[in-house]
Amino acid sequence: MKKLLLSTALAGTLGLMAAGPAAAYDDKYEAGVKQGGEMIVTYKDDVSTLDPAIGYDWQNWSMIKSIFDGLMDYEPGTSTLTTDLAESYEISPDGKTYTFKLRKGVKFHNGREVTADDFKYSFDRVTNPETQSPGAGFFASIVGYDDVSAGKAKSLTGVTVVDPYTLKIELSHPDATFLHVMAINFSSVVPKEEVEKYGADFGKHPVGSGAYKMADWTLGQHIVLERNKDYWKGGVPKLDKITFEIGQEPVVALLRLQKGEIDIPGDGIPPAKFLEVKNDPNYKDLIIQGGQLQTGYVTMNVKMKPFDNVKVRQAVNMAINKDRIVKIINGRAVPANQPLPPSMPGYDKAYKGYPYDPAAAKKLLADAGFPDGFPTELYVYNTDPNPRIAQAIAQDLSGIGIKAEIKALAQANVIAAGGEPDQAPMIWSGGMAWIADFPDPSNFYGPILGCAGATQGGWNWSWYCNEALDAEATKADSMVEPSQKEEREKLWGSIFTRIMDDAPWAPIFNEERFTMRSARLGGDDALFVDPVHVPVNYDYVYAKDVQ
């Protein structure tokens, strides 16, 4: 995750054929593993959607990954690109045309074969403004995106069906991240007939071509996925069934795990119990720690007064005691001073950020015309420790006169509020904090700080749009040659530090991941802290007790 994946870009500049037999890496997970068994995962809140064009949170990401397929994917437990439904691909010498050859005989859960037309439909759908996809901006480099985004066209002219098993995609400029985009959930293939059948409810009745298919969804109670017996990838998945139980408080879920009643507490180890569990020798083999490209931050909606004033936003940055907040989560993070996490290419080690200085913050507020502060609202995901973190932030803000009323809501409701231009003046992103979709700095820009993400239903909750920086971002992503790697990283670093001049965010910390699994589950630790099938790569987890 710490290296920019430019090997694919190099192949593109040489016009090479790149192929990746996706089944080849399965062998390391096959030895001695029997197919069968089931697992139980718990969550406090219900899942918002399982529509790959819309779902974009920690809770549903890996579920969607297991129900749907795309052209590209990653090797299990890694951030190494490989092919998925693309049997092979070819990149033109100028790096602007990708031709994908599809696997034949792959079927949707409804029994129909997947063809190139389905990918064309899926890409048109995700970029159509009516879909309100938070991932639409990822496709901005495809020819015709601007017209579709503006409502002037219904179809991407840059996506062409050559024949039922060949898809050609033309880009307006070389894009070093394009194959990564083809591996994220938004690029999943969906069947048009099922989307039209269910309409807005497709997210509750998902039909894909993935390793698992929907068996039952009873709102507020459970989601049950069952093995797709016709899955094209032999020996996958390992389990017959996964049940996601809804309505489980994290502390109760931990107790049930300790009793052997469940297998994974989906909301993680409760912070109040973390040290107790971590120091208990009975559980040392069940706790899994993994690094992650993550930043937790407070957004300030630049379209809502008084956060349209840069001095107010800068004051907020200087008012928050990040060291104290890190202590609330038992030191499982480091304070952040910029959007990029330290292990991401482009992170500016020399950048100091805003110091914790309440006196200077109060002066900035006074200069902005708010000597006595002002009232506002701070939205927060209602699962511990996020309300406690929000309370600490509110307490710090009160020290400079900003009286922030905390609105603790279910994750889906906070996300919905952030996607409206005039609803949430401030949001603490915790529990929904940004984890890279792929290991490249551009992923910390487009959807959450770029103009394309500042749209209804999007994840740019600060509604910040700097067209000059958008142009710089496009320039950075056009640097596909390996010799440009250092220059590209420096440009990205400069983009993010200049964003901090405008202060649409107050970055708080970069967090480590900790999870637990029951003793009966098998699989590499990396599968349970998978960097891209976040949080768990369900396809390869198996049950040890299968006879």
Order of alpha helices (4+ residues) and beta strands (2+ residues): alpha-beta-alpha-beta-alpha-beta-beta-beta-beta-alpha-alpha-beta-beta-alpha-alpha-beta-beta-beta-alpha-beta-alpha-beta-beta-alpha-alpha-beta-alpha-beta-alpha-beta-alpha-beta-beta-alpha-alpha-beta-beta-beta-alpha-beta
